[in-house]
Each structure stands twice: as C-alpha cells, then as structure tokens.
Amino acid sequence: MFLTFPRVAAAVMSATCVHVAAAQVRPSADTAVAAAGPSLLRMSAGVVLGVTVAQVINAPEAWPRTAGGAARRLADQSGFVALRVASHRGLTRAVPWTASREPCPVGIAARTWCAVTHTLVVHDRHGAPRPDVARIGSLAIASFGSLLWRPERAARGDASVFVLSRVGSGLLIAAIRRGVGARGRAAHE
C-alpha cells in the first residue's frame, strides 16, 4: 500500500505512453474542434519506452525481469493505451467540449497556471468552462481496466494506489507537456 519508487515510476511511465488530445473524434455540428489525435508511431514509442523503464526498474515486482515479464509489461502498456484511446473517443463523442487553443503567457508562474487549467478545463459550445471529462474519465477507465490483469488487483490498497498514481501522473504529464509546449507559442504579457 505504500508508495514505492517502482510503483510511482511505473505509473508515470504509463501515463507518458499516450497523449490523447481533447479532439480526436469528429465534433458534433455545434462544436469547433481542430486538433489531431496521437499518431500510432508516437503511441508505439511511448509503449516501448514505458515497457523498457518498467523492465529496468522491475515494476511491478510480481513480474520477473525475464522475457515473460517483458511480454506482460508490453501487454499491460498496450492494453492501457487501447483502453485509454477507446474510452477517450467515446467520452469525447458523449461530451464534445473543446480544449482551449489560446497561447499561454510567457512568465513561468502564469505559464504553469495556464498549463494546469488548460489540462483540466475545456469549454462547452457557449464558451463556459467545464472539467475535461474525456481526459480524466479515460485515465480513470483505463487505470481501473488495467487492474483486470495487473497484480495490484489482489489488494484493495495496492489497487487504489495504482489507480490514483496512474490518473494523477497522467494529468501531471499532460500539464507538463502543455506547459513546455506553450513556451514555443507563448503570448507576450
């Protein structure tokens, strides 16, 4: 139940495996969404990176550092990505809100705040801010789904830590990506 480096590192690596943009599916007629989803090459590279790091740090410890353990880690990462993409597409169709495309300010504090809010908040067709149900929901669905094959499912505490760390690290990685990416297209204050 305690957070250990391998558990946290594995959750962070899982979260970096797929970047799901808020606009992967065709929008409804009243929503103007204009962004592409993740490429197959990027997702595959993320899965391979996640598997490699998990194999090196032996996370989860129940899967040995053997070819069989690597195969389980590959299946785990691939399953997580598949669940995340499928659930994100479904949630985006059900709640077709739009992510902000406005550039973030230049200052580090303002850019950080902008990255966090743009990660957690989307806008409805009237421009009202709403929680990013697709991002948060797809992370939660994929994390809970991963418990079907992960060893953490054996103990409620381990399962809770796994899900919370995977969802939290997914949101953190998304905010970091947005903040770092915002630097190149920042609006001057």
Secondary structure as GFF3:
##gff-version 3
##sequence-region A 1 189
A	DSSP	alpha_helix	5	16	.	.	.	ID=ss1
A	DSSP	alpha_helix	40	57	.	.	.	ID=ss2
A	DSSP	alpha_helix	67	94	.	.	.	ID=ss3
A	DSSP	beta_strand	98	99	.	.	.	ID=ss4
A	DSSP	alpha_helix	108	120	.	.	.	ID=ss5
A	DSSP	beta_strand	121	123	.	.	.	ID=ss6
A	DSSP	beta_strand	129	131	.	.	.	ID=ss7
A	DSSP	alpha_helix	133	146	.	.	.	ID=ss8
A	DSSP	three_ten_helix	151	154	.	.	.	ID=ss9
A	DSSP	alpha_helix	156	184	.	.	.	ID=ss10
###
